[in-house]
Amino acid sequence: MLMTSGAIEAMQRCRTKPSVLIIRHLCGDWGDVDASDARANERALNPNDPLRVFSVYKLSPDDTLWVITEHDRSITTVLTPEEY
């Protein structure tokens, strides 16, 4: 797992542990994604149609984090939308 500096700062500000976000992401709680991204995440669970998995977690009115697992499951990154 990789975390950007912006993600680390946001989690510190909001007193959120990285493990909480990763567990939600791994358990299929995609957070605040729209319907299209939720459907894409569900499709991504099919090993015959690997896609990236994308979650959005709003930690505060000013702090949103994205968690993205690559299509080949090689890495998961926690970042702010601005860092994408």
PDB file with SEQRES, HELIX, SHEET and CRYST1 records, atoms N, CA, C and O in Angstrom:
SEQRES   1 A   84  MET LEU MET THR SER GLY ALA ILE GLU ALA MET GLN ARG          
SEQRES   2 A   84  CYS ARG THR LYS PRO SER VAL LEU ILE ILE ARG HIS LEU          
SEQRES   3 A   84  CYS GLY ASP TRP GLY ASP VAL ASP ALA SER ASP ALA ARG          
SEQRES   4 A   84  ALA ASN GLU ARG ALA LEU ASN PRO ASN ASP PRO LEU ARG          
SEQRES   5 A   84  VAL PHE SER VAL TYR LYS LEU SER PRO ASP ASP THR LEU          
SEQRES   6 A   84  TRP VAL ILE THR GLU HIS ASP ARG SER ILE THR THR VAL          
SEQRES   7 A   84  LEU THR PRO GLU GLU TYR                                      
HELIX    1 AA1 SER A    5  ARG A   13  1                                   9    
HELIX    2 AA2 PRO A   18  LEU A   26  1                                   9    
HELIX    3 AA3 ALA A   35  ALA A   44  1                                  10    
HELIX    4 AA4 PRO A   81  GLU A   83  5                                   3    
SHEET    1 AA1 4 LEU A   2  MET A   3  0                                        
SHEET    2 AA1 4 THR A  76  LEU A  79  1                                        
SHEET    3 AA1 4 ASP A  63  THR A  69 -1                                        
SHEET    4 AA1 4 VAL A  53  SER A  60 -1                                        
CRYST1    1.000    1.000    1.000  90.00  90.00  90.00 P 1           1          
ATOM      1  N   MET A   1       0.847  -1.172   0.000  1.00  0.00           N  
ATOM      2  CA  MET A   1       0.000   0.000   0.000  1.00  0.00           C  
ATOM      3  C   MET A   1       0.893   1.235   0.000  1.00  0.00           C  
ATOM      4  O   MET A   1       1.908   1.290   0.694  1.00  0.00           O  
ATOM      5  N   LEU A   2       0.496   2.207  -0.783  1.00  0.00           N  
ATOM      6  CA  LEU A   2       1.162   3.505  -0.814  1.00  0.00           C  
ATOM      7  C   LEU A   2       0.206   4.576  -0.311  1.00  0.00           C  
ATOM      8  O   LEU A   2      -1.000   4.507  -0.546  1.00  0.00           O  
ATOM      9  N   MET A   3       0.752   5.560   0.381  1.00  0.00           N  
ATOM     10  CA  MET A   3      -0.044   6.707   0.822  1.00  0.00           C  
ATOM     11  C   MET A   3       0.719   7.966   0.440  1.00  0.00           C  
ATOM     12  O   MET A   3       1.916   8.087   0.702  1.00  0.00           O  
ATOM     13  N   THR A   4       0.022   8.882  -0.171  1.00  0.00           N  
ATOM     14  CA  THR A   4       0.652  10.148  -0.536  1.00  0.00           C  
ATOM     15  C   THR A   4       0.758  11.049   0.692  1.00  0.00           C  
ATOM     16  O   THR A   4       0.119  10.806   1.715  1.00  0.00           O  
ATOM     17  N   SER A   5       1.567  12.081   0.571  1.00  0.00           N  
ATOM     18  CA  SER A   5       1.729  13.008   1.697  1.00  0.00           C  
ATOM     19  C   SER A   5       0.410  13.708   2.021  1.00  0.00           C  
ATOM     20  O   SER A   5       0.099  13.938   3.190  1.00  0.00           O  
ATOM     21  N   GLY A   6      -0.363  14.046   0.992  1.00  0.00           N  
ATOM     22  CA  GLY A   6      -1.660  14.685   1.228  1.00  0.00           C  
ATOM     23  C   GLY A   6      -2.616  13.779   1.969  1.00  0.00           C  
ATOM     24  O   GLY A   6      -3.371  14.239   2.825  1.00  0.00           O  
ATOM     25  N   ALA A   7      -2.592  12.496   1.650  1.00  0.00           N  
ATOM     26  CA  ALA A   7      -3.456  11.531   2.343  1.00  0.00           C  
ATOM     27  C   ALA A   7      -3.043  11.389   3.799  1.00  0.00           C  
ATOM     28  O   ALA A   7      -3.891  11.326   4.688  1.00  0.00           O  
ATOM     29  N   ILE A   8      -1.755  11.338   4.037  1.00  0.00           N  
ATOM     30  CA  ILE A   8      -1.260  11.225   5.417  1.00  0.00           C  
ATOM     31  C   ILE A   8      -1.696  12.446   6.225  1.00  0.00           C  
ATOM     32  O   ILE A   8      -2.168  12.312   7.355  1.00  0.00           O  
ATOM     33  N   GLU A   9      -1.539  13.627   5.649  1.00  0.00           N  
ATOM     34  CA  GLU A   9      -1.932  14.856   6.347  1.00  0.00           C  
ATOM     35  C   GLU A   9      -3.435  14.872   6.636  1.00  0.00           C  
ATOM     36  O   GLU A   9      -3.847  15.242   7.736  1.00  0.00           O  
ATOM     37  N   ALA A  10      -4.246  14.477   5.671  1.00  0.00           N  
ATOM     38  CA  ALA A  10      -5.701  14.467   5.863  1.00  0.00           C  
ATOM     39  C   ALA A  10      -6.091  13.477   6.949  1.00  0.00           C  
ATOM     40  O   ALA A  10      -6.950  13.777   7.779  1.00  0.00           O  
ATOM     41  N   MET A  11      -5.476  12.308   6.955  1.00  0.00           N  
ATOM     42  CA  MET A  11      -5.799  11.320   7.997  1.00  0.00           C  
ATOM     43  C   MET A  11      -5.381  11.815   9.380  1.00  0.00           C  
ATOM     44  O   MET A  11      -6.084  11.579  10.363  1.00  0.00           O  
ATOM     45  N   GLN A  12      -4.261  12.488   9.458  1.00  0.00           N  
ATOM     46  CA  GLN A  12      -3.837  13.052  10.742  1.00  0.00           C  
ATOM     47  C   GLN A  12      -4.806  14.132  11.206  1.00  0.00           C  
ATOM     48  O   GLN A  12      -5.202  14.158  12.371  1.00  0.00           O  
ATOM     49  N   ARG A  13      -5.189  15.023  10.293  1.00  0.00           N  
ATOM     50  CA  ARG A  13      -6.142  16.087  10.627  1.00  0.00           C  
ATOM     51  C   ARG A  13      -7.460  15.515  11.123  1.00  0.00           C  
ATOM     52  O   ARG A  13      -8.048  16.033  12.073  1.00  0.00           O  
ATOM     53  N   CYS A  14      -7.920  14.459  10.490  1.00  0.00           N  
ATOM     54  CA  CYS A  14      -9.239  13.884  10.786  1.00  0.00           C  
ATOM     55  C   CYS A  14      -9.166  12.711  11.761  1.00  0.00           C  
ATOM     56  O   CYS A  14     -10.172  12.064  12.052  1.00  0.00           O  
ATOM     57  N   ARG A  15      -7.975  12.454  12.251  1.00  0.00           N  
ATOM     58  CA  ARG A  15      -7.766  11.359  13.210  1.00  0.00           C  
ATOM     59  C   ARG A  15      -8.345  10.037  12.686  1.00  0.00           C  
ATOM     60  O   ARG A  15      -9.089   9.345  13.380  1.00  0.00           O  
ATOM     61  N   THR A  16      -7.985   9.719  11.465  1.00  0.00           N  
ATOM     62  CA  THR A  16      -8.434   8.490  10.811  1.00  0.00           C  
ATOM     63  C   THR A  16      -7.244   7.578  10.597  1.00  0.00           C  
ATOM     64  O   THR A  16      -6.194   8.019  10.131  1.00  0.00           O  
ATOM     65  N   LYS A  17      -7.403   6.319  10.934  1.00  0.00           N  
ATOM     66  CA  LYS A  17      -6.326   5.348  10.732  1.00  0.00           C  
ATOM     67  C   LYS A  17      -6.418   4.777   9.325  1.00  0.00           C  
ATOM     68  O   LYS A  17      -7.512   4.476   8.847  1.00  0.00           O  
ATOM     69  N   PRO A  18      -5.276   4.625   8.656  1.00  0.00           N  
ATOM     70  CA  PRO A  18      -5.285   4.046   7.310  1.00  0.00           C  
ATOM     71  C   PRO A  18      -5.959   2.679   7.270  1.00  0.00           C  
ATOM     72  O   PRO A  18      -6.641   2.347   6.300  1.00  0.00           O  
ATOM     73  N   SER A  19      -5.770   1.899   8.310  1.00  0.00           N  
ATOM     74  CA  SER A  19      -6.341   0.548   8.316  1.00  0.00           C  
ATOM     75  C   SER A  19      -7.865   0.575   8.207  1.00  0.00           C  
ATOM     76  O   SER A  19      -8.453  -0.334   7.621  1.00  0.00           O  
ATOM     77  N   VAL A  20      -8.506   1.588   8.754  1.00  0.00           N  
ATOM     78  CA  VAL A  20      -9.972   1.689   8.676  1.00  0.00           C  
ATOM     79  C   VAL A  20     -10.410   1.827   7.218  1.00  0.00           C  
ATOM     80  O   VAL A  20     -11.353   1.165   6.783  1.00  0.00           O  
ATOM     81  N   LEU A  21      -9.728   2.681   6.472  1.00  0.00           N  
ATOM     82  CA  LEU A  21     -10.087   2.884   5.067  1.00  0.00           C  
ATOM     83  C   LEU A  21      -9.790   1.640   4.235  1.00  0.00           C  
ATOM     84  O   LEU A  21     -10.594   1.252   3.387  1.00  0.00           O  
ATOM     85  N   ILE A  22      -8.653   1.022   4.474  1.00  0.00           N  
ATOM     86  CA  ILE A  22      -8.273  -0.161   3.705  1.00  0.00           C  
ATOM     87  C   ILE A  22      -9.238  -1.316   3.974  1.00  0.00           C  
ATOM     88  O   ILE A  22      -9.620  -2.025   3.043  1.00  0.00           O  
ATOM     89  N   ILE A  23      -9.631  -1.512   5.206  1.00  0.00           N  
ATOM     90  CA  ILE A  23     -10.585  -2.582   5.525  1.00  0.00           C  
ATOM     91  C   ILE A  23     -11.920  -2.319   4.843  1.00  0.00           C  
ATOM     92  O   ILE A  23     -12.517  -3.239   4.282  1.00  0.00           O  
ATOM     93  N   ARG A  24     -12.397  -1.080   4.881  1.00  0.00           N  
ATOM     94  CA  ARG A  24     -13.649  -0.755   4.187  1.00  0.00           C  
ATOM     95  C   ARG A  24     -13.528  -1.063   2.697  1.00  0.00           C  
ATOM     96  O   ARG A  24     -14.415  -1.682   2.110  1.00  0.00           O  
ATOM     97  N   HIS A  25     -12.443  -0.634   2.102  1.00  0.00           N  
ATOM     98  CA  HIS A  25     -12.186  -0.846   0.674  1.00  0.00           C  
ATOM     99  C   HIS A  25     -12.161  -2.349   0.354  1.00  0.00           C  
ATOM    100  O   HIS A  25     -12.790  -2.793  -0.607  1.00  0.00           O  
ATOM    101  N   LEU A  26     -11.447  -3.108   1.148  1.00  0.00           N  
ATOM    102  CA  LEU A  26     -11.335  -4.552   0.917  1.00  0.00           C  
ATOM    103  C   LEU A  26     -12.654  -5.284   1.108  1.00  0.00           C  
ATOM    104  O   LEU A  26     -12.896  -6.315   0.482  1.00  0.00           O  
ATOM    105  N   CYS A  27     -13.501  -4.751   1.971  1.00  0.00           N  
ATOM    106  CA  CYS A  27     -14.787  -5.401   2.266  1.00  0.00           C  
ATOM    107  C   CYS A  27     -15.898  -4.975   1.315  1.00  0.00           C  
ATOM    108  O   CYS A  27     -17.040  -5.407   1.473  1.00  0.00           O  
ATOM    109  N   GLY A  28     -15.587  -4.140   0.337  1.00  0.00           N  
ATOM    110  CA  GLY A  28     -16.597  -3.738  -0.634  1.00  0.00           C  
ATOM    111  C   GLY A  28     -17.434  -2.556  -0.215  1.00  0.00           C  
ATOM    112  O   GLY A  28     -18.471  -2.288  -0.823  1.00  0.00           O  
ATOM    113  N   ASP A  29     -17.007  -1.841   0.811  1.00  0.00           N  
ATOM    114  CA  ASP A  29     -17.656  -0.577   1.190  1.00  0.00           C  
ATOM    115  C   ASP A  29     -16.913   0.511   0.426  1.00  0.00           C  
ATOM    116  O   ASP A  29     -15.870   0.992   0.866  1.00  0.00           O  
ATOM    117  N   TRP A  30     -17.460   0.889  -0.715  1.00  0.00           N  
ATOM    118  CA  TRP A  30     -16.782   1.819  -1.602  1.00  0.00           C  
ATOM    119  C   TRP A  30     -16.923   3.269  -1.159  1.00  0.00           C  
ATOM    120  O   TRP A  30     -16.395   4.164  -1.818  1.00  0.00           O  
ATOM    121  N   GLY A  31     -17.613   3.516  -0.074  1.00  0.00           N  
ATOM    122  CA  GLY A  31     -17.752   4.882   0.426  1.00  0.00           C  
ATOM    123  C   GLY A  31     -18.690   5.703  -0.428  1.00  0.00           C  
ATOM    124  O   GLY A  31     -19.826   5.302  -0.680  1.00  0.00           O  
ATOM    125  N   ASP A  32     -18.218   6.849  -0.869  1.00  0.00           N  
ATOM    126  CA  ASP A  32     -19.050   7.831  -1.560  1.00  0.00           C  
ATOM    127  C   ASP A  32     -18.878   7.821  -3.080  1.00  0.00           C  
ATOM    128  O   ASP A  32     -18.936   8.877  -3.709  1.00  0.00           O  
ATOM    129  N   VAL A  33     -18.669   6.648  -3.677  1.00  0.00           N  
ATOM    130  CA  VAL A  33     -18.566   6.598  -5.142  1.00  0.00           C  
ATOM    131  C   VAL A  33     -19.952   6.758  -5.752  1.00  0.00           C  
ATOM    132  O   VAL A  33     -20.963   6.492  -5.102  1.00  0.00           O  
ATOM    133  N   ASP A  34     -19.990   7.195  -7.006  1.00  0.00           N  
ATOM    134  CA  ASP A  34     -21.280   7.286  -7.693  1.00  0.00           C  
ATOM    135  C   ASP A  34     -21.693   5.901  -8.191  1.00  0.00           C  
ATOM    136  O   ASP A  34     -20.922   4.946  -8.093  1.00  0.00           O  
ATOM    137  N   ALA A  35     -22.887   5.799  -8.716  1.00  0.00           N  
ATOM    138  CA  ALA A  35     -23.446   4.506  -9.131  1.00  0.00           C  
ATOM    139  C   ALA A  35     -22.597   3.844 -10.216  1.00  0.00           C  
ATOM    140  O   ALA A  35     -22.416   2.626 -10.209  1.00  0.00           O  
ATOM    141  N   SER A  36     -22.088   4.627 -11.129  1.00  0.00           N  
ATOM    142  CA  SER A  36     -21.269   4.086 -12.211  1.00  0.00           C  
ATOM    143  C   SER A  36     -19.987   3.452 -11.677  1.00  0.00           C  
ATOM    144  O   SER A  36     -19.612   2.357 -12.096  1.00  0.00           O  
ATOM    145  N   ASP A  37     -19.312   4.143 -10.749  1.00  0.00           N  
ATOM    146  CA  ASP A  37     -18.090   3.586 -10.158  1.00  0.00           C  
ATOM    147  C   ASP A  37     -18.399   2.366  -9.299  1.00  0.00           C  
ATOM    148  O   ASP A  37     -17.606   1.425  -9.261  1.00  0.00           O  
ATOM    149  N   ALA A  38     -19.526   2.365  -8.617  1.00  0.00           N  
ATOM    150  CA  ALA A  38     -19.914   1.200  -7.812  1.00  0.00           C  
ATOM    151  C   ALA A  38     -20.111  -0.021  -8.709  1.00  0.00           C  
ATOM    152  O   ALA A  38     -19.664  -1.118  -8.376  1.00  0.00           O  
ATOM    153  N   ARG A  39     -20.784   0.175  -9.853  1.00  0.00           N  
ATOM    154  CA  ARG A  39     -20.972  -0.938 -10.801  1.00  0.00           C  
ATOM    155  C   ARG A  39     -19.624  -1.415 -11.348  1.00  0.00           C  
ATOM    156  O   ARG A  39     -19.399  -2.617 -11.485  1.00  0.00           O  
ATOM    157  N   ALA A  40     -18.743  -0.486 -11.657  1.00  0.00           N  
ATOM    158  CA  ALA A  40     -17.414  -0.858 -12.157  1.00  0.00           C  
ATOM    159  C   ALA A  40     -16.645  -1.646 -11.099  1.00  0.00           C  
ATOM    160  O   ALA A  40     -15.947  -2.606 -11.425  1.00  0.00           O  
ATOM    161  N   ASN A  41     -16.769  -1.247  -9.839  1.00  0.00           N  
ATOM    162  CA  ASN A  41     -16.107  -1.986  -8.762  1.00  0.00           C  
ATOM    163  C   ASN A  41     -16.647  -3.408  -8.665  1.00  0.00           C  
ATOM    164  O   ASN A  41     -15.882  -4.356  -8.486  1.00  0.00           O  
ATOM    165  N   GLU A  42     -17.943  -3.554  -8.781  1.00  0.00           N  
ATOM    166  CA  GLU A  42     -18.537  -4.898  -8.731  1.00  0.00           C  
ATOM    167  C   GLU A  42     -18.028  -5.754  -9.889  1.00  0.00           C  
ATOM    168  O   GLU A  42     -17.717  -6.931  -9.703  1.00  0.00           O  
ATOM    169  N   ARG A  43     -17.942  -5.168 -11.084  1.00  0.00           N  
ATOM    170  CA  ARG A  43     -17.396  -5.901 -12.235  1.00  0.00           C  
ATOM    171  C   ARG A  43     -15.934  -6.263 -12.002  1.00  0.00           C  
ATOM    172  O   ARG A  43     -15.480  -7.328 -12.420  1.00  0.00           O  
ATOM    173  N   ALA A  44     -15.205  -5.385 -11.341  1.00  0.00           N  
ATOM    174  CA  ALA A  44     -13.775  -5.609 -11.098  1.00  0.00           C  
ATOM    175  C   ALA A  44     -13.516  -6.820 -10.216  1.00  0.00           C  
ATOM    176  O   ALA A  44     -12.411  -7.363 -10.216  1.00  0.00           O  
ATOM    177  N   LEU A  45     -14.515  -7.244  -9.469  1.00  0.00           N  
ATOM    178  CA  LEU A  45     -14.345  -8.410  -8.602  1.00  0.00           C  
ATOM    179  C   LEU A  45     -14.313  -9.708  -9.397  1.00  0.00           C  
ATOM    180  O   LEU A  45     -13.902 -10.741  -8.868  1.00  0.00           O  
ATOM    181  N   ASN A  46     -14.737  -9.676 -10.648  1.00  0.00           N  
ATOM    182  CA  ASN A  46     -14.717 -10.844 -11.518  1.00  0.00           C  
ATOM    183  C   ASN A  46     -13.297 -11.029 -12.045  1.00  0.00           C  
ATOM    184  O   ASN A  46     -12.789 -10.151 -12.743  1.00  0.00           O  
ATOM    185  N   PRO A  47     -12.640 -12.155 -11.729  1.00  0.00           N  
ATOM    186  CA  PRO A  47     -11.254 -12.344 -12.187  1.00  0.00           C  
ATOM    187  C   PRO A  47     -11.116 -12.394 -13.709  1.00  0.00           C  
ATOM    188  O   PRO A  47     -10.015 -12.211 -14.231  1.00  0.00           O  
ATOM    189  N   ASN A  48     -12.201 -12.636 -14.422  1.00  0.00           N  
ATOM    190  CA  ASN A  48     -12.153 -12.653 -15.881  1.00  0.00           C  
ATOM    191  C   ASN A  48     -12.268 -11.261 -16.483  1.00  0.00           C  
ATOM    192  O   ASN A  48     -12.073 -11.094 -17.687  1.00  0.00           O  
ATOM    193  N   ASP A  49     -12.580 -10.268 -15.677  1.00  0.00           N  
ATOM    194  CA  ASP A  49     -12.748  -8.894 -16.152  1.00  0.00           C  
ATOM    195  C   ASP A  49     -12.075  -7.935 -15.170  1.00  0.00           C  
ATOM    196  O   ASP A  49     -12.736  -7.058 -14.613  1.00  0.00           O  
ATOM    197  N   PRO A  50     -10.760  -8.094 -14.951  1.00  0.00           N  
ATOM    198  CA  PRO A  50     -10.106  -7.286 -13.922  1.00  0.00           C  
ATOM    199  C   PRO A  50     -10.062  -5.799 -14.287  1.00  0.00           C  
ATOM    200  O   PRO A  50      -9.575  -5.415 -15.350  1.00  0.00           O  
ATOM    201  N   LEU A  51     -10.571  -4.999 -13.398  1.00  0.00           N  
ATOM    202  CA  LEU A  51     -10.531  -3.549 -13.518  1.00  0.00           C  
ATOM    203  C   LEU A  51      -9.971  -3.002 -12.205  1.00  0.00           C  
ATOM    204  O   LEU A  51      -9.846  -3.728 -11.219  1.00  0.00           O  
ATOM    205  N   ARG A  52      -9.645  -1.747 -12.208  1.00  0.00           N  
ATOM    206  CA  ARG A  52      -9.211  -1.137 -10.949  1.00  0.00           C  
ATOM    207  C   ARG A  52     -10.416  -1.026 -10.013  1.00  0.00           C  
ATOM    208  O   ARG A  52     -11.561  -0.995 -10.465  1.00  0.00           O  
ATOM    209  N   VAL A  53     -10.152  -0.967  -8.727  1.00  0.00           N  
ATOM    210  CA  VAL A  53     -11.205  -0.783  -7.730  1.00  0.00           C  
ATOM    211  C   VAL A  53     -10.978   0.590  -7.102  1.00  0.00           C  
ATOM    212  O   VAL A  53      -9.864   0.932  -6.705  1.00  0.00           O  
ATOM    213  N   PHE A  54     -12.057   1.367  -7.022  1.00  0.00           N  
ATOM    214  CA  PHE A  54     -11.964   2.773  -6.647  1.00  0.00           C  
ATOM    215  C   PHE A  54     -12.957   3.072  -5.532  1.00  0.00           C  
ATOM    216  O   PHE A  54     -14.157   2.844  -5.685  1.00  0.00           O  
ATOM    217  N   SER A  55     -12.452   3.583  -4.408  1.00  0.00           N  
ATOM    218  CA  SER A  55     -13.312   3.996  -3.297  1.00  0.00           C  
ATOM    219  C   SER A  55     -13.067   5.465  -2.989  1.00  0.00           C  
ATOM    220  O   SER A  55     -11.981   5.996  -3.223  1.00  0.00           O  
ATOM    221  N   VAL A  56     -14.102   6.109  -2.457  1.00  0.00           N  
ATOM    222  CA  VAL A  56     -14.026   7.520  -2.081  1.00  0.00           C  
ATOM    223  C   VAL A  56     -14.531   7.647  -0.644  1.00  0.00           C  
ATOM    224  O   VAL A  56     -15.637   7.208  -0.328  1.00  0.00           O  
ATOM    225  N   TYR A  57     -13.725   8.242   0.212  1.00  0.00           N  
ATOM    226  CA  TYR A  57     -14.114   8.419   1.610  1.00  0.00           C  
ATOM    227  C   TYR A  57     -14.014   9.891   1.994  1.00  0.00           C  
ATOM    228  O   TYR A  57     -12.935  10.484   1.967  1.00  0.00           O  
ATOM    229  N   LYS A  58     -15.142  10.462   2.348  1.00  0.00           N  
ATOM    230  CA  LYS A  58     -15.198  11.857   2.781  1.00  0.00           C  
ATOM    231  C   LYS A  58     -14.956  11.871   4.291  1.00  0.00           C  
ATOM    232  O   LYS A  58     -15.815  11.458   5.070  1.00  0.00           O  
ATOM    233  N   LEU A  59     -13.786  12.345   4.689  1.00  0.00           N  
ATOM    234  CA  LEU A  59     -13.412  12.359   6.100  1.00  0.00           C  
ATOM    235  C   LEU A  59     -13.963  13.568   6.830  1.00  0.00           C  
ATOM    236  O   LEU A  59     -14.232  13.515   8.030  1.00  0.00           O  
ATOM    237  N   SER A  60     -14.129  14.661   6.094  1.00  0.00           N  
ATOM    238  CA  SER A  60     -14.663  15.905   6.645  1.00  0.00           C  
ATOM    239  C   SER A  60     -15.165  16.715   5.446  1.00  0.00           C  
ATOM    240  O   SER A  60     -14.959  16.314   4.301  1.00  0.00           O  
ATOM    241  N   PRO A  61     -15.816  17.843   5.699  1.00  0.00           N  
ATOM    242  CA  PRO A  61     -16.255  18.659   4.551  1.00  0.00           C  
ATOM    243  C   PRO A  61     -15.104  19.069   3.627  1.00  0.00           C  
ATOM    244  O   PRO A  61     -15.315  19.300   2.436  1.00  0.00           O  
ATOM    245  N   ASP A  62     -13.903  19.158   4.171  1.00  0.00           N  
ATOM    246  CA  ASP A  62     -12.745  19.600   3.383  1.00  0.00           C  
ATOM    247  C   ASP A  62     -11.760  18.497   3.029  1.00  0.00           C  
ATOM    248  O   ASP A  62     -10.794  18.744   2.308  1.00  0.00           O  
ATOM    249  N   ASP A  63     -11.987  17.286   3.524  1.00  0.00           N  
ATOM    250  CA  ASP A  63     -11.011  16.212   3.323  1.00  0.00           C  
ATOM    251  C   ASP A  63     -11.671  14.970   2.729  1.00  0.00           C  
ATOM    252  O   ASP A  63     -12.503  14.319   3.361  1.00  0.00           O  
ATOM    253  N   THR A  64     -11.275  14.666   1.501  1.00  0.00           N  
ATOM    254  CA  THR A  64     -11.741  13.468   0.818  1.00  0.00           C  
ATOM    255  C   THR A  64     -10.530  12.661   0.400  1.00  0.00           C  
ATOM    256  O   THR A  64      -9.542  13.212  -0.086  1.00  0.00           O  
ATOM    257  N   LEU A  65     -10.606  11.353   0.591  1.00  0.00           N  
ATOM    258  CA  LEU A  65      -9.526  10.477   0.162  1.00  0.00           C  
ATOM    259  C   LEU A  65     -10.041   9.465  -0.838  1.00  0.00           C  
ATOM    260  O   LEU A  65     -11.176   8.996  -0.748  1.00  0.00           O  
ATOM    261  N   TRP A  66      -9.202   9.143  -1.777  1.00  0.00           N  
ATOM    262  CA  TRP A  66      -9.468   8.084  -2.741  1.00  0.00           C  
ATOM    263  C   TRP A  66      -8.584   6.900  -2.398  1.00  0.00           C  
ATOM    264  O   TRP A  66      -7.428   7.072  -2.011  1.00  0.00           O  
ATOM    265  N   VAL A  67      -9.124   5.707  -2.539  1.00  0.00           N  
ATOM    266  CA  VAL A  67      -8.344   4.477  -2.415  1.00  0.00           C  
ATOM    267  C   VAL A  67      -8.504   3.749  -3.747  1.00  0.00           C  
ATOM    268  O   VAL A  67      -9.618   3.432  -4.163  1.00  0.00           O  
ATOM    269  N   ILE A  68      -7.393   3.493  -4.401  1.00  0.00           N  
ATOM    270  CA  ILE A  68      -7.406   2.863  -5.721  1.00  0.00           C  
ATOM    271  C   ILE A  68      -6.518   1.625  -5.704  1.00  0.00           C  
ATOM    272  O   ILE A  68      -5.331   1.697  -5.386  1.00  0.00           O  
ATOM    273  N   THR A  69      -7.114   0.492  -6.053  1.00  0.00           N  
ATOM    274  CA  THR A  69      -6.358  -0.737  -6.241  1.00  0.00           C  
ATOM    275  C   THR A  69      -6.252  -0.971  -7.743  1.00  0.00           C  
ATOM    276  O   THR A  69      -7.261  -0.982  -8.449  1.00  0.00           O  
ATOM    277  N   GLU A  70      -5.046  -1.156  -8.219  1.00  0.00           N  
ATOM    278  CA  GLU A  70      -4.807  -1.325  -9.651  1.00  0.00           C  
ATOM    279  C   GLU A  70      -5.457  -2.601 -10.180  1.00  0.00           C  
ATOM    280  O   GLU A  70      -5.712  -3.539  -9.425  1.00  0.00           O  
ATOM    281  N   HIS A  71      -5.718  -2.626 -11.478  1.00  0.00           N  
ATOM    282  CA  HIS A  71      -6.431  -3.741 -12.109  1.00  0.00           C  
ATOM    283  C   HIS A  71      -5.737  -5.082 -11.892  1.00  0.00           C  
ATOM    284  O   HIS A  71      -6.402  -6.115 -11.815  1.00  0.00           O  
ATOM    285  N   ASP A  72      -4.396  -5.080 -11.793  1.00  0.00           N  
ATOM    286  CA  ASP A  72      -3.676  -6.333 -11.595  1.00  0.00           C  
ATOM    287  C   ASP A  72      -3.444  -6.645 -10.113  1.00  0.00           C  
ATOM    288  O   ASP A  72      -2.769  -7.613  -9.765  1.00  0.00           O  
ATOM    289  N   ARG A  73      -4.026  -5.795  -9.245  1.00  0.00           N  
ATOM    290  CA  ARG A  73      -3.955  -5.937  -7.785  1.00  0.00           C  
ATOM    291  C   ARG A  73      -2.522  -5.808  -7.248  1.00  0.00           C  
ATOM    292  O   ARG A  73      -2.221  -6.272  -6.148  1.00  0.00           O  
ATOM    293  N   SER A  74      -1.658  -5.181  -8.025  1.00  0.00           N  
ATOM    294  CA  SER A  74      -0.259  -5.058  -7.636  1.00  0.00           C  
ATOM    295  C   SER A  74      -0.038  -4.030  -6.532  1.00  0.00           C  
ATOM    296  O   SER A  74       0.903  -4.155  -5.749  1.00  0.00           O  
ATOM    297  N   ILE A  75      -0.896  -3.015  -6.465  1.00  0.00           N  
ATOM    298  CA  ILE A  75      -0.704  -1.960  -5.466  1.00  0.00           C  
ATOM    299  C   ILE A  75      -2.028  -1.264  -5.189  1.00  0.00           C  
ATOM    300  O   ILE A  75      -2.889  -1.142  -6.059  1.00  0.00           O  
ATOM    301  N   THR A  76      -2.158  -0.817  -3.959  1.00  0.00           N  
ATOM    302  CA  THR A  76      -3.285   0.027  -3.557  1.00  0.00           C  
ATOM    303  C   THR A  76      -2.707   1.341  -3.080  1.00  0.00           C  
ATOM    304  O   THR A  76      -1.753   1.369  -2.303  1.00  0.00           O  
ATOM    305  N   THR A  77      -3.295   2.437  -3.553  1.00  0.00           N  
ATOM    306  CA  THR A  77      -2.800   3.770  -3.211  1.00  0.00           C  
ATOM    307  C   THR A  77      -3.904   4.575  -2.550  1.00  0.00           C  
ATOM    308  O   THR A  77      -5.051   4.566  -2.997  1.00  0.00           O  
ATOM    309  N   VAL A  78      -3.545   5.272  -1.480  1.00  0.00           N  
ATOM    310  CA  VAL A  78      -4.454   6.195  -0.795  1.00  0.00           C  
ATOM    311  C   VAL A  78      -3.950   7.595  -1.117  1.00  0.00           C  
ATOM    312  O   VAL A  78      -2.784   7.912  -0.882  1.00  0.00           O  
ATOM    313  N   LEU A  79      -4.841   8.437  -1.658  1.00  0.00           N  
ATOM    314  CA  LEU A  79      -4.437   9.770  -2.079  1.00  0.00           C  
ATOM    315  C   LEU A  79      -5.615  10.727  -2.026  1.00  0.00           C  
ATOM    316  O   LEU A  79      -6.765  10.307  -1.897  1.00  0.00           O  
ATOM    317  N   THR A  80      -5.321  12.012  -2.125  1.00  0.00           N  
ATOM    318  CA  THR A  80      -6.366  13.010  -2.232  1.00  0.00           C  
ATOM    319  C   THR A  80      -6.734  13.163  -3.714  1.00  0.00           C  
ATOM    320  O   THR A  80      -5.912  12.857  -4.577  1.00  0.00           O  
ATOM    321  N   PRO A  81      -7.937  13.624  -4.023  1.00  0.00           N  
ATOM    322  CA  PRO A  81      -8.288  13.836  -5.427  1.00  0.00           C  
ATOM    323  C   PRO A  81      -7.320  14.789  -6.130  1.00  0.00           C  
ATOM    324  O   PRO A  81      -7.055  14.631  -7.322  1.00  0.00           O  
ATOM    325  N   GLU A  82      -6.802  15.758  -5.415  1.00  0.00           N  
ATOM    326  CA  GLU A  82      -5.878  16.722  -6.013  1.00  0.00           C  
ATOM    327  C   GLU A  82      -4.551  16.076  -6.414  1.00  0.00           C  
ATOM    328  O   GLU A  82      -3.843  16.589  -7.281  1.00  0.00           O  
ATOM    329  N   GLU A  83      -4.224  14.967  -5.791  1.00  0.00           N  
ATOM    330  CA  GLU A  83      -2.941  14.301  -6.069  1.00  0.00           C  
ATOM    331  C   GLU A  83      -3.037  13.284  -7.204  1.00  0.00           C  
ATOM    332  O   GLU A  83      -2.033  12.686  -7.591  1.00  0.00           O  
ATOM    333  N   TYR A  84      -4.235  13.089  -7.732  1.00  0.00           N  
ATOM    334  CA  TYR A  84      -4.419  12.106  -8.804  1.00  0.00           C  
ATOM    335  C   TYR A  84      -3.783  12.569 -10.083  1.00  0.00           C  
ATOM    336  O   TYR A  84      -3.841  11.865 -11.091  1.00  0.00           O  
TER     337      TYR A  84                                                      
END                                                                             
